[in-house]
């Protein structure tokens, strides 16, 4: 990451007079050449307008992307990485606890199988309902406000669920926890809006490591707490990362992109100066330009001619990711518990057991769960390399196609060791694909509806997570071949959908508005300061 902090050459837009306002020039400056004499140039945009009117006089201007490139990746982003990573750890722990809490309550409260399944399903129902709500809230009132509120909600009901006396209370409280956790993906939205272009892909992927850390931490915590203190203490202690996040939340800044789009220019400039101070870099010289827009976070904006195809394809990709990711986790348990894999595949079904049959998780079970969780780290490392060299779309397709290939050997009679290796490969790549889509989605949508796009996409993922238990646990008992074919087919379609996504975002700056000239593919002219030659910028 050393190269992210080096001096970079940034291009600043020079607006011409009104007769030449259809085009803009760029004048190159290094960040050492810039002073701190900052001004603000605002472009107000109505929904029906086709463009924006620049100032009438010749003057240096720059965008938020220009400022972030000049300020680089430094101390500020490292602190932000840790803080947003805490919310990711909290999300992972709340998800991982579902695989631990179910068997325990199954035995302690003598619950039938369908009630145990409801404890898991109700969390995803809450997340599915709230994801779009939190996304809309973050687009209208701010990323920080949405993230802090959803974490307050989740930690409050998470603690209350530790005191649930009966099944009904547990069901209601865990559903409310899911409603709060549904806003956790907004941490990625906030984080991505502070990153320079060349650091964004790798940094968001590295944030995904916090998810794996959270999952591992939950298993280790269960291994230590469950045999002595029980599940109530586990539920309470699992809220610690969220509590730490809230305690440190006073430091968390609001996105300058959101502030500029909302007309809060002074706050945006204060945040940029704060980044400059932390990173020890000078502020760019000139006026900052933006599109001020009051109508934000509207679902119809996702279906404009520019974005409708991307929206629909991404919704299916998010659905397929969650459907396959949680599916492979459930399949792992089911196939291992079924005994000899040859008997499973030759019989083409798994016979159901008594719904009240009870078995507490042992230390060996927790250790196996830990090894399964660690399988996500190799996939993450591979995708970190792939995402920068072959791009976002091809990386997504690679993950889905490799997962589909890993399903194929399960049709044959294979041993336990081979089964374990194949499932680990499948989980590694599908978890990697999950992280790629977290990189791509905030990059492809503009600031005015980026949080809503993340929220609606997360809702589609929760739908996939809701459906997959009925495939991996119910349909599997009827036909192993049909179950495997369904997962293989969905991922093949998702891989094709990834390749036909209309926009490749690798190396592209974040868009501020649908009216952004870069978003609409306009060609601008750049002037090289060294030789004075003029050439058109790449059209995107």
Residue pairs with C-beta under 8 A, 6 or more apart in sequence:
1 73
1 199
3 198
4 72
4 73
4 74
4 196
4 198
4 199
5 72
5 73
5 74
5 279
6 72
7 30
7 31
7 32
8 30
8 31
8 69
8 70
8 72
9 28
9 29
9 30
10 28
10 29
10 30
10 31
10 62
10 66
10 69
10 70
10 284
11 26
11 27
11 28
11 66
11 526
12 26
12 27
12 28
12 29
12 60
12 61
12 62
12 66
12 284
12 285
12 286
13 24
13 25
13 26
13 60
13 61
13 62
13 63
13 289
13 524
14 24
14 25
14 26
14 27
14 58
14 59
14 60
14 61
15 21
15 24
15 41
15 54
15 55
15 57
15 58
15 59
15 61
16 23
16 24
16 25
16 54
16 58
17 56
17 57
17 58
18 56
21 53
21 54
23 524
23 525
24 54
24 517
24 524
24 525
25 524
25 525
25 526
25 527
26 524
26 525
26 526
26 527
26 537
27 60
27 527
27 529
28 527
28 528
28 529
28 530
29 284
29 285
29 529
31 70
31 71
31 72
31 281
31 282
31 284
32 282
33 285
34 70
34 282
34 283
34 284
34 285
35 282
35 283
35 285
36 282
36 283
36 285
37 285
38 269
38 283
38 284
38 285
38 286
38 287
38 288
39 286
39 287
39 288
40 265
40 269
40 287
40 288
40 290
41 54
41 55
41 59
41 61
41 287
41 288
41 289
42 263
42 265
42 289
42 290
42 292
43 52
43 53
43 54
43 289
43 290
43 291
43 292
44 52
44 291
44 292
44 293
45 52
45 291
45 292
45 293
45 513
45 515
47 293
47 295
49 515
50 515
51 515
51 517
52 291
52 515
54 289
55 287
59 286
59 287
60 285
60 286
60 287
61 286
61 287
61 288
61 289
62 70
62 284
62 286
62 287
62 288
62 289
63 288
63 289
63 290
63 509
63 512
64 256
64 257
64 260
64 268
64 272
64 288
64 290
64 510
64 512
65 197
65 509
65 510
66 284
67 256
67 272
67 283
67 284
67 288
68 194
68 195
68 196
68 275
69 196
69 197
70 281
70 282
70 283
70 284
71 196
71 272
71 275
71 276
71 279
71 281
71 283
72 196
72 279
72 281
73 195
73 196
73 199
73 203
73 279
74 278
74 279
74 280
74 281
75 278
75 279
75 280
76 194
76 274
76 275
76 278
76 279
77 194
77 195
77 199
77 203
77 279
79 251
79 278
80 191
80 194
80 252
80 253
81 191
81 203
81 206
81 207
83 245
83 248
83 249
83 251
83 252
84 187
84 188
84 190
84 191
84 207
85 207
85 210
86 210
86 241
86 242
86 244
86 245
86 248
87 147
87 151
87 184
87 187
87 241
87 242
87 245
88 184
88 187
88 207
88 208
88 210
88 211
88 214
89 210
89 211
89 213
89 214
89 217
89 241
90 151
90 154
90 181
90 184
90 214
90 239
90 241
90 242
90 245
91 181
91 184
91 211
91 214
92 210
92 211
92 212
92 213
92 214
92 215
92 218
93 214
93 215
93 217
93 218
93 221
93 238
93 241
94 123
94 154
94 158
94 177
94 181
94 238
95 123
95 181
95 215
96 214
96 215
96 218
96 219
96 373
97 218
97 222
97 234
97 235
97 238
98 119
98 120
98 123
99 329
99 333
99 369
100 218
100 219
100 222
100 226
100 231
100 234
100 361
100 369
101 119
101 231
101 234
101 235
102 116
102 117
102 119
102 120
103 116
103 359
103 360
103 361
104 226
104 231
104 360
104 361
105 111
105 116
105 119
105 167
105 170
105 231
106 113
106 116
106 358
107 358
107 359
107 360
108 231
109 166
109 167
110 356
110 358
111 167
112 355
112 356
113 355
113 356
114 355
115 167
117 469
117 473
118 171
119 170
119 171
119 174
120 469
121 466
121 469
122 171
122 174
122 175
122 178
123 174
123 175
123 177
123 178
123 181
124 178
124 462
124 465
124 466
125 175
125 178
125 462
125 466
126 174
126 175
126 176
126 177
126 178
126 179
126 180
126 181
126 182
127 178
127 179
127 181
127 182
127 458
127 462
127 465
128 182
128 459
128 462
128 463
128 466
129 179
129 182
129 459
130 150
130 178
130 179
130 180
130 182
130 183
131 182
131 183
131 185
131 455
131 456
131 458
131 459
131 462
132 452
132 455
132 456
132 458
132 459
133 182
133 455
134 146
134 150
134 182
134 183
134 186
134 451
134 455
135 146
135 186
135 297
135 451
135 452
135 453
135 454
135 455
135 456
135 458
136 297
136 451
136 452
136 455
137 145
137 146
137 149
137 183
137 297
137 451
138 145
138 146
138 147
138 183
138 186
138 189
138 297
138 451
138 452
138 455
139 296
139 297
139 448
139 449
139 450
139 451
139 452
140 296
140 297
142 254
142 255
142 258
142 262
143 186
143 189
143 190
143 193
143 254
143 255
143 258
143 451
144 190
144 249
144 252
144 253
144 254
144 255
145 254
146 183
146 186
146 451
147 183
147 184
147 186
147 187
147 190
147 252
148 246
148 249
148 252
149 183
150 180
150 181
150 182
150 183
150 184
150 186
151 180
151 183
151 184
151 242
151 245
151 246
151 249
152 180
152 246
153 176
153 179
153 180
153 183
154 177
154 180
154 181
154 184
154 239
154 242
155 180
155 239
155 242
155 243
155 246
156 180
157 173
157 176
157 177
157 179
157 180
158 177
158 180
158 235
158 236
158 238
158 239
158 242
159 235
159 236
159 239
160 173
161 170
161 173
161 174
161 177
161 235
162 232
162 233
162 235
162 236
163 232
164 170
164 173
182 455
182 458
182 462
185 438
185 454
185 455
185 458
186 451
186 454
186 455
188 204
188 207
188 438
188 442
188 454
189 255
189 442
189 450
189 451
189 454
190 252
190 255
191 203
191 204
191 207
192 200
192 204
192 439
192 442
192 443
192 510
193 255
193 256
193 257
193 258
193 442
193 447
193 450
193 510
194 253
194 255
194 256
194 275
195 203
195 204
197 507
197 508
197 509
198 507
200 439
200 443
201 387
201 388
201 392
201 439
201 506
202 384
202 387
202 388
204 435
204 438
204 439
204 442
205 380
205 383
205 384
205 387
205 435
205 436
205 439
206 384
208 380
208 434
208 435
208 438
209 377
209 380
211 376
211 435
212 373
212 374
212 376
212 377
212 380
212 431
214 241
215 373
215 376
216 370
216 373
216 374
218 238
219 366
219 369
219 370
219 373
220 370
221 234
221 237
221 238
222 234
222 361
222 366
223 363
223 366
223 367
223 370
225 233
225 234
225 237
226 234
226 361
226 366
227 363
253 271
253 274
254 267
254 271
255 271
255 447
256 267
256 268
256 269
256 271
256 272
257 268
257 447
257 510
257 512
258 447
259 265
259 267
259 268
259 271
260 268
260 288
260 290
260 292
260 512
261 290
261 291
261 292
261 293
261 296
261 447
261 448
261 512
261 513
262 292
262 296
263 292
263 294
265 288
265 290
268 288
268 290
269 288
272 283
272 288
273 283
276 282
276 283
290 512
291 448
291 512
291 513
291 515
291 516
293 448
293 513
296 448
296 449
297 448
297 449
297 451
297 452
298 449
298 452
299 452
299 456
301 307
301 448
301 449
301 452
301 514
302 308
302 311
302 445
302 449
302 452
302 453
302 456
303 311
304 514
306 514
306 519
306 520
307 445
307 514
309 502
310 444
310 445
310 501
310 502
310 503
311 453
311 456
313 497
313 498
313 500
313 501
314 437
314 440
314 441
314 444
314 453
314 457
314 501
315 456
315 457
315 460
316 460
316 493
316 494
316 497
317 396
317 437
317 494
317 497
317 498
318 437
318 441
318 457
318 458
318 460
318 461
318 464
319 460
319 461
319 463
319 464
320 400
320 464
320 490
320 491
320 493
320 494
320 497
321 430
321 433
321 434
321 437
321 461
321 464
321 494
322 434
322 460
322 461
322 462
322 463
322 464
322 465
322 468
323 464
323 465
323 467
323 468
323 471
323 487
323 490
324 400
324 403
324 430
324 464
324 468
324 487
324 490
324 491
324 494
325 427
325 430
325 431
325 434
326 464
326 465
326 468
326 469
326 472
327 468
327 471
327 472
327 487
328 403
328 423
328 426
328 427
328 430
328 487
329 372
329 427
330 468
330 469
330 472
330 473
331 423
331 472
331 476
331 483
331 487
332 372
332 423
332 427
334 350
334 472
334 473
334 476
335 341
335 344
335 410
335 419
335 423
336 368
336 416
336 419
338 344
338 350
341 413
341 414
341 415
341 416
341 419
342 413
342 414
344 350
344 480
345 410
345 411
345 412
345 413
345 480
346 413
347 480
348 479
348 480
348 481
349 476
349 477
349 478
349 479
349 480
350 476
350 477
350 480
351 477
352 477
372 423
372 424
372 427
375 424
375 427
375 428
375 431
376 427
376 428
376 431
376 432
378 428
379 399
379 427
379 428
379 429
379 430
379 431
379 432
380 428
380 431
380 432
380 435
382 428
382 429
382 432
383 395
383 399
383 432
383 433
383 435
383 436
386 394
386 395
386 398
387 395
387 436
387 439
387 506
388 506
390 398
391 504
391 506
392 436
392 439
392 440
392 443
392 504
392 505
392 506
393 440
393 498
393 499
393 501
393 504
394 498
394 499
395 432
395 433
395 436
396 433
396 436
396 437
396 440
396 494
396 495
396 498
396 501
397 495
397 496
397 498
397 499
398 429
399 429
399 430
399 432
399 433
399 436
399 495
400 430
400 433
400 491
400 492
400 494
400 495
400 498
401 491
401 492
401 495
402 425
402 426
402 429
403 426
403 429
403 430
403 433
403 491
404 488
404 491
404 492
404 495
406 422
406 423
406 425
406 426
406 429
407 426
407 484
407 487
407 488
407 491
408 488
409 418
409 422
410 419
410 422
410 480
410 484
411 481
411 484
414 422
430 491
437 457
440 501
440 505
441 453
441 454
441 457
442 450
442 453
442 454
442 510
443 505
443 508
443 510
444 453
444 503
444 505
445 453
445 511
446 510
446 511
446 512
446 513
446 514
446 516
446 519
447 510
447 511
447 512
447 513
448 512
448 513
448 514
450 510
471 483
471 486
471 487
472 483
475 482
475 483
475 486
476 483
508 540
509 518
511 518
511 519
513 519
514 520
517 524
518 540
521 539
521 540
522 539
523 536
523 537
523 539
524 536
524 537
525 534
525 535
525 536
525 537
526 534
526 535
526 536
526 537
527 533
527 534
528 534
528 535
